[in-house]
Structure formats: C-alpha cells, structure tokens
Amino acid sequence: MVRRRLLLALAGLVLGSGVTLVLSAAFGGDREPATTVTAAPSTTAPAAWWVSPDEIPLGPAVLVIEGLRIEDREAVVDFALFDLSPVGPGSFREPDYHTSVPLERLAEEAAVAPQSWTLITAAGEIPGTTSSPRGRTARFPLPAGDLPEVLGLRLNRYWMRIPYASEVGLPSGTVLELDDGLSLSMGRVIPQTNSTIVQIDLFGGGGFATTSDPGAVLLGALGDGWTFTSGRTATGLQLVHGPGEVPDPLLFAVRSAYWVPFDRPVLIDVGALRLG
C-alpha cells in the first residue's frame, strides 16, 4: 500500500512537470519569466504595557516610579503598584460554619510590597525604606539636607503575599502560631443562660509585614453548636456557642496569606525616576 502511494506521488510530479512544459510551449516559452512577488514582512506590533512603558515587573505585580522629591530633609520616591491579576474580596462558600472575619482587606493590598531601597548618587549610596506594605513612598534621610546628583535607584528587598488555607485546632490555655508574628489564643469564656460567649485573641507581631495589621485573616469556627459571630473585640473575635459544652480544642478554618521576603536586588535606571 505504501509502495503504491509512492508510485502515485512520483507519477503526479512527472505529470505536473509535463503539464508545465506543455503550457509553456503553448503560450510562448521564450517570453520573459514572470516577475516574482515577495510578500512584505509583517511589521512587529509595538510592545504592550500593563500600565506604562516605565513599569518594573515584580512577580505578580508591576512597580511604577511616579517621581522623586525633597521633603523635610528627606528624598522621597513616590511609586505605585498594580497587580497583574487583581484579587477581589472573597468569602467562604461552605454553609456549615460562621465566618468571623471577611476577606475584604485582600482587595486593598497589592500582592507585592517593596521594603528597602538604595538611592544611588554621585556622592554615594543613601539607604531608604517603605513604612509598611500599604506605603507608597520610599524615604531617604539626607543628613546635609541637599540631594546630590542622582544616578539611579535600587530596590533591595520586597515581600510577596502567598495565600494559604488550613484547618487548625486551638486547645484552651495554649497559643497557636498562625504565621510569623501572628498567633491565636482563647481569651475569655463567658457562660450565659442558654449560650456561651467565647472570645478569641489575635496577636500580631512586629516587623515590616505585620507591624499593625497581619493582613486579611479569615477564621471560620468549625463544628456544631456555633450560633452567632458578634465580630471584632479589642484584641480579636467573639463567638457565641449554643447550649452544651464548648468544644476543646476549638476547630477553625483559616485562610490568609504569608508575607514572604525576597532579597533580589532590582536596579532601576535614573530615567524611571522622572526627574524632569
């Protein structure tokens, strides 16, 4: 079968050549050969940017430097962050437990947070920092009050938010570490006539990514008997359990995000500083 196909293909080539010779003879084989037209190469489409030509990719986000200014003996670099895949508010879909904290804060936080910087000048390097993951300025103290000629900028450390989900047990009298600098413990247990109020304490540690807000933490009380979530207290959450014993340990579904540091210097050209 294969041999037959090869013979047919060869016959087709010979026949095609013969037809070409016959047509050439019939319509004037001595004429000038037809001009060959070569298709023009397609033009390359211009580069597409998410925000502007000066954007700097940082993992799942882009950084855009908005300018450099002097304020109170400090050089201040203003910047903006734009997620490539924005994260909207979320919620638990499971109907069998109460949500204690919604994920509304996720929409307010970028996936990347720059922390430490270096302003490169003709007189040397000046270190600077961003105050928190929600900060959008990097500040560089100027001991002399004057800013030397700026040659560039370097981002030394940035943090990336990595979401996670888990189920944990919290025994009474213990402290449970949810994340670096973020812990959970059972506070007061207040018996009522037909219910019990359980207060849960959340402790946020120090550091750049957990200075005053550990981020979007969602806790859902698992198991039977939980009837109401009254919301935040001064130190955490307050839950209401119906008649019967409060379980020990308390079971929670946890959804939040780790802040993971990246020490990968990113050199930024002086042209991106928009000095004028």
PASE-527204 format. One record per residue (C-alpha): residue number from 1; x, y, z. Coordinates in pm, 1 decimal, decimal comma, padded with zeros to 6 digits. Layout:
BEGIN
<NUM; <X; Y; Z>>
...
***
This chain:
BEGIN
<1; <00000,0; 00000,0; 00000,0>>
<2; <00281,6; 00237,3; 00090,9>>
<3; <00467,5; 00148,1; -00229,0>>
<4; <00157,6; 00222,6; -00434,3>>
<5; <00121,6; 00566,0; -00272,4>>
<6; <00486,6; 00647,6; -00350,7>>
<7; <00439,2; 00548,8; -00716,0>>
<8; <00127,8; 00763,0; -00742,5>>
<9; <00310,7; 01058,1; -00589,7>>
<10; <00600,9; 01025,5; -00833,0>>
<11; <00358,0; 00996,2; -01122,4>>
<12; <00190,8; 01312,3; -01006,5>>
<13; <00518,6; 01500,3; -01001,9>>
<14; <00608,8; 01382,0; -01353,6>>
<15; <00262,4; 01464,4; -01483,0>>
<16; <00278,0; 01806,2; -01325,2>>
<17; <00612,5; 01875,3; -01488,9>>
<18; <00479,0; 01760,0; -01821,3>>
<19; <00176,2; 01986,6; -01796,6>>
<20; <00404,2; 02277,1; -01712,1>>
<21; <00618,7; 02211,9; -02023,1>>
<22; <00312,7; 02183,2; -02245,7>>
<23; <00164,2; 02508,4; -02116,2>>
<24; <00497,4; 02680,7; -02156,3>>
<25; <00525,1; 02571,6; -02516,3>>
<26; <00166,9; 02660,1; -02596,3>>
<27; <00177,6; 03010,6; -02456,2>>
<28; <00528,1; 03115,9; -02552,9>>
<29; <00811,7; 02955,9; -02369,4>>
<30; <01057,1; 03227,2; -02490,3>>
<31; <00883,0; 03510,0; -02308,3>>
<32; <01035,3; 03685,8; -02010,6>>
<33; <00978,8; 03492,3; -01691,4>>
<34; <00704,1; 03625,6; -01471,0>>
<35; <00814,1; 03862,9; -01201,6>>
<36; <00825,3; 03702,3; -00858,7>>
<37; <00634,6; 03897,1; -00593,8>>
<38; <00766,7; 03858,1; -00242,9>>
<39; <00528,8; 03935,4; 00039,1>>
<40; <00649,1; 04216,3; 00260,6>>
<41; <00746,3; 04101,5; 00608,4>>
<42; <00481,1; 04169,1; 00868,9>>
<43; <00559,3; 04461,5; 01095,3>>
<44; <00617,9; 04381,6; 01460,4>>
<45; <00338,6; 04506,4; 01685,5>>
<46; <00450,2; 04769,3; 01938,7>>
<47; <00523,4; 04645,6; 02287,2>>
<48; <00218,9; 04638,6; 02513,0>>
<49; <00241,3; 04753,7; 02872,6>>
<50; <00005,0; 04692,6; 03159,7>>
<51; <00036,7; 05046,2; 03293,1>>
<52; <00315,2; 05248,6; 03130,2>>
<53; <00646,4; 05196,7; 02949,0>>
<54; <00830,9; 05261,0; 03277,3>>
<55; <00673,2; 04977,1; 03471,6>>
<56; <00903,9; 04736,0; 03652,0>>
<57; <00787,0; 04371,9; 03688,6>>
<58; <00795,3; 04229,8; 04042,7>>
<59; <00649,6; 03880,0; 04042,1>>
<60; <00269,6; 03903,9; 04003,7>>
<61; <00271,8; 04286,7; 04006,4>>
<62; <00434,4; 04583,3; 03836,2>>
<63; <00604,0; 04876,6; 04006,7>>
<64; <00580,6; 05224,2; 03854,7>>
<65; <00801,7; 05504,1; 03986,5>>
<66; <00595,5; 05824,9; 03995,0>>
<67; <00867,0; 06075,2; 04084,8>>
<68; <01138,7; 06197,3; 04319,0>>
<69; <01101,2; 06499,1; 04550,5>>
<70; <01258,4; 06660,9; 04855,8>>
<71; <01053,8; 06688,1; 05175,8>>
<72; <01175,8; 06780,4; 05527,7>>
<73; <01540,7; 06691,2; 05463,2>>
<74; <01439,8; 06363,1; 05300,5>>
<75; <01441,3; 06242,7; 04943,0>>
<76; <01103,1; 06084,3; 04875,7>>
<77; <01036,7; 05842,5; 04591,3>>
<78; <00666,5; 05804,1; 04510,5>>
<79; <00562,0; 05478,1; 04349,9>>
<80; <00251,1; 05279,3; 04259,4>>
<81; <00183,9; 04906,5; 04247,5>>
<82; <-00053,1; 04728,8; 04010,7>>
<83; <-00142,4; 04360,6; 04037,9>>
<84; <-00138,0; 04174,7; 03709,0>>
<85; <-00427,1; 03962,2; 03837,5>>
<86; <-00621,7; 04175,0; 04089,8>>
<87; <-00769,3; 03987,5; 04385,6>>
<88; <-01123,2; 04085,8; 04478,6>>
<89; <-01299,3; 04034,9; 04810,9>>
<90; <-01365,3; 03673,1; 04895,2>>
<91; <-01584,0; 03471,4; 05128,3>>
<92; <-01633,6; 03116,5; 05248,2>>
<93; <-01865,6; 02914,3; 05028,9>>
<94; <-01921,2; 02636,6; 05281,8>>
<95; <-02251,3; 02683,7; 05471,1>>
<96; <-02169,5; 02477,2; 05782,0>>
<97; <-01979,1; 02732,6; 05988,1>>
<98; <-01973,9; 03102,7; 06069,5>>
<99; <-01728,1; 03339,9; 05911,5>>
<100; <-01556,8; 03556,4; 06169,7>>
<101; <-01356,7; 03795,1; 05953,4>>
<102; <-01433,6; 03861,2; 05585,0>>
<103; <-01163,1; 03881,2; 05321,3>>
<104; <-01243,1; 04240,4; 05229,0>>
<105; <-00888,3; 04354,5; 05307,9>>
<106; <-00748,2; 04148,5; 05021,4>>
<107; <-00879,6; 04399,5; 04771,1>>
<108; <-00681,5; 04677,2; 04942,8>>
<109; <-00343,9; 04505,4; 04943,5>>
<110; <-00112,5; 04457,7; 04649,1>>
<111; <00043,8; 04116,6; 04602,6>>
<112; <00392,1; 04270,0; 04635,9>>
<113; <00528,5; 04513,9; 04896,1>>
<114; <00866,9; 04686,6; 04844,7>>
<115; <01057,3; 04740,8; 05170,5>>
<116; <01421,4; 04850,6; 05147,4>>
<117; <01582,0; 05070,5; 04882,1>>
<118; <01909,4; 05240,9; 04792,9>>
<119; <01928,0; 05577,5; 04620,0>>
<120; <02245,5; 05584,4; 04410,8>>
<121; <02400,0; 05932,5; 04386,5>>
<122; <02725,8; 06086,2; 04268,0>>
<123; <02827,8; 06127,4; 04635,0>>
<124; <02749,5; 05768,3; 04736,4>>
<125; <02457,2; 05544,0; 04825,0>>
<126; <02170,6; 05651,4; 05054,9>>
<127; <01957,7; 05376,1; 05217,4>>
<128; <01581,3; 05417,0; 05238,5>>
<129; <01270,0; 05226,6; 05342,6>>
<130; <00895,2; 05198,4; 05289,2>>
<131; <00697,3; 05225,8; 05613,5>>
<132; <00457,7; 04929,6; 05562,2>>
<133; <00310,3; 04702,2; 05293,0>>
<134; <00048,8; 04971,1; 05225,9>>
<135; <00306,1; 05250,7; 05197,0>>
<136; <00360,5; 05403,0; 04856,3>>
<137; <00666,0; 05615,7; 04929,7>>
<138; <01029,6; 05529,4; 04993,8>>
<139; <01210,8; 05781,3; 05217,1>>
<140; <01584,5; 05851,1; 05218,5>>
<141; <01722,9; 06072,6; 05501,0>>
<142; <01956,0; 06348,9; 05380,1>>
<143; <02194,5; 06446,6; 05663,7>>
<144; <02309,1; 06759,8; 05479,7>>
<145; <01962,8; 06841,5; 05354,3>>
<146; <02081,7; 06850,6; 04993,1>>
<147; <02038,3; 06577,5; 04735,1>>
<148; <02347,6; 06502,6; 04521,7>>
<149; <02316,6; 06414,7; 04156,1>>
<150; <02102,7; 06101,3; 04129,7>>
<151; <02242,6; 05817,6; 03919,5>>
<152; <01983,5; 05550,2; 03983,4>>
<153; <01775,1; 05356,1; 04232,1>>
<154; <01791,8; 05002,0; 04364,2>>
<155; <01515,4; 04800,1; 04527,6>>
<156; <01690,0; 04564,6; 04770,4>>
<157; <01404,9; 04373,5; 04934,4>>
<158; <01039,1; 04321,8; 04856,1>>
<159; <00774,2; 04094,4; 05004,8>>
<160; <00525,4; 03878,2; 04818,9>>
<161; <00186,5; 03771,3; 04953,6>>
<162; <00129,0; 03393,9; 04919,6>>
<163; <-00227,8; 03279,4; 05004,5>>
<164; <-00290,2; 02968,7; 05211,3>>
<165; <-00578,3; 02776,3; 05367,3>>
<166; <-00577,4; 02525,1; 05651,7>>
<167; <-00778,4; 02382,6; 05940,7>>
<168; <-00634,0; 02412,6; 06291,7>>
<169; <-00720,3; 02307,8; 06645,8>>
<170; <-00683,3; 02550,8; 06936,6>>
<171; <-00672,9; 02383,7; 07281,2>>
<172; <-00768,1; 02602,5; 07575,9>>
<173; <-00472,6; 02758,8; 07756,1>>
<174; <-00243,5; 02743,0; 07453,3>>
<175; <-00115,0; 02986,1; 07192,8>>
<176; <-00129,0; 02880,3; 06829,1>>
<177; <00113,5; 03032,4; 06579,9>>
<178; <-00066,2; 03100,0; 06253,1>>
<179; <00215,6; 03286,3; 06083,6>>
<180; <00543,4; 03456,5; 06165,1>>
<181; <00436,6; 03718,2; 06418,5>>
<182; <00068,0; 03618,7; 06416,7>>
<183; <-00077,1; 03399,8; 06692,9>>
<184; <-00419,0; 03287,5; 06811,4>>
<185; <-00536,8; 03200,3; 07163,6>>
<186; <-00861,5; 03151,3; 07354,4>>
<187; <-00935,5; 03452,3; 07573,1>>
<188; <-01241,0; 03476,9; 07797,2>>
<189; <-01515,7; 03214,0; 07811,7>>
<190; <-01835,2; 03377,4; 07943,9>>
<191; <-02127,9; 03144,4; 08034,0>>
<192; <-02478,3; 03275,3; 07956,7>>
<193; <-02820,9; 03131,3; 08038,7>>
<194; <-02858,3; 02937,8; 07714,4>>
<195; <-02526,2; 03000,6; 07544,9>>
<196; <-02156,3; 03067,9; 07596,8>>
<197; <-01954,7; 03362,5; 07466,7>>
<198; <-01604,3; 03268,0; 07353,7>>
<199; <-01353,1; 03544,8; 07290,6>>
<200; <-01057,3; 03468,1; 07066,0>>
<201; <-00744,1; 03681,5; 07086,7>>
<202; <-00533,0; 03757,3; 06782,7>>
<203; <-00178,5; 03883,0; 06838,1>>
<204; <00016,8; 04048,2; 06559,7>>
<205; <00391,6; 04065,8; 06593,9>>
<206; <00638,3; 04329,5; 06482,7>>
<207; <00824,1; 04356,0; 06158,5>>
<208; <00758,6; 04519,1; 05824,4>>
<209; <00479,1; 04291,2; 05703,0>>
<210; <00294,2; 04259,6; 06036,2>>
<211; <00352,3; 04598,5; 06200,4>>
<212; <-00009,4; 04685,1; 06275,8>>
<213; <-00221,1; 04453,9; 06063,3>>
<214; <-00144,2; 04088,5; 05990,2>>
<215; <-00333,5; 04118,7; 05664,9>>
<216; <-00653,0; 03951,6; 05559,6>>
<217; <-00715,3; 03672,7; 05809,5>>
<218; <-01037,6; 03475,8; 05781,5>>
<219; <-01135,9; 03244,7; 06067,4>>
<220; <-01434,9; 03013,3; 06048,7>>
<221; <-01547,4; 02820,1; 06360,1>>
<222; <-01589,5; 02453,9; 06262,8>>
<223; <-01823,9; 02203,0; 06419,8>>
<224; <-02175,3; 02210,0; 06563,5>>
<225; <-02318,8; 02448,9; 06819,3>>
<226; <-02190,8; 02784,2; 06695,9>>
<227; <-02489,9; 03015,1; 06664,0>>
<228; <-02356,4; 03365,0; 06618,7>>
<229; <-02047,6; 03567,5; 06539,2>>
<230; <-02062,4; 03909,7; 06701,0>>
<231; <-01747,5; 04038,5; 06532,8>>
<232; <-01427,1; 04200,4; 06649,0>>
<233; <-01328,3; 04278,5; 07005,7>>
<234; <-01041,4; 04497,1; 07127,4>>
<235; <-00797,8; 04209,9; 07078,2>>
<236; <-00966,6; 03969,9; 06840,1>>
<237; <-01300,5; 03795,9; 06781,5>>
<238; <-01610,6; 03699,5; 06973,3>>
<239; <-01814,7; 03386,5; 06902,9>>
<240; <-02134,5; 03251,2; 07058,3>>
<241; <-02187,4; 02880,9; 07124,4>>
<242; <-02533,4; 02739,7; 07188,1>>
<243; <-02641,6; 02507,1; 07471,5>>
<244; <-02392,5; 02238,8; 07563,7>>
<245; <-02021,3; 02218,7; 07621,2>>
<246; <-01785,7; 02434,6; 07419,9>>
<247; <-01553,6; 02200,6; 07228,4>>
<248; <-01191,7; 02175,1; 07334,2>>
<249; <-00990,8; 02215,0; 07122,7>>
<250; <-01172,0; 02475,5; 06915,7>>
<251; <-01155,4; 02396,4; 06545,7>>
<252; <-01106,8; 02674,7; 06292,2>>
<253; <-01074,1; 02705,7; 05917,7>>
<254; <-00804,8; 02963,8; 05845,1>>
<255; <-00746,9; 03149,4; 05522,4>>
<256; <-00490,5; 03422,3; 05490,2>>
<257; <-00160,0; 03499,9; 05319,9>>
<258; <00201,8; 03466,8; 05418,7>>
<259; <00430,0; 03762,3; 05352,2>>
<260; <00746,0; 03608,8; 05207,4>>
<261; <01059,9; 03829,2; 05175,3>>
<262; <01266,7; 03831,2; 04855,8>>
<263; <01621,6; 03965,8; 04870,9>>
<264; <01669,6; 04003,0; 04497,4>>
<265; <01806,5; 04349,4; 04409,3>>
<266; <01632,5; 04525,0; 04121,2>>
<267; <01832,1; 04806,8; 03960,1>>
<268; <01614,8; 05092,5; 03836,2>>
<269; <01750,3; 05331,7; 03574,0>>
<270; <01757,3; 05700,8; 03656,1>>
<271; <01521,1; 05763,2; 03363,6>>
<272; <01240,2; 05590,0; 03552,3>>
<273; <01262,0; 05846,9; 03834,7>>
<274; <01103,3; 06115,3; 03616,5>>
<275; <01335,7; 06389,2; 03735,2>>
<276; <01213,6; 06631,7; 03476,2>>
***
